[in-house]
């Protein structure tokens, strides 16, 4: 099964009422170890290194974001400042001049989206939540 179509669906859900898109890249990784579910071959893939994916997965698996608070959230070689989390299932991060990240966990996966600088992270959050809720409904 190819998970890459979920990138397209997530980005489509990140449209506001005027049709503007607030997400430019996304990926899905496994909560157990950070294995990539989506591929880096997709034109809008958020390309995490294996180390970045493993670190993100470890925080979500433990439901503790202390590491994010201490070291930030790393994606594509950039460090994002951890802003806040909710219930060990949602984390938000920002890098000045480089946009923001929304990370949300389902039972077995973590959906991650990048919101470009100047766009609305709240709209991106809704798109991530929609995909995460769908995965949960399918027992993922």
Beta strands, then each sheet from edge to edge (+ up, - down):
strand 1: 25-30
strand 2: 73-75
strand 3: 78-86
strand 4: 90-95
strand 5: 99-105
strand 6: 109-115
sheet 1: 1+ 6- 5+ 4- 3+ 2-
end
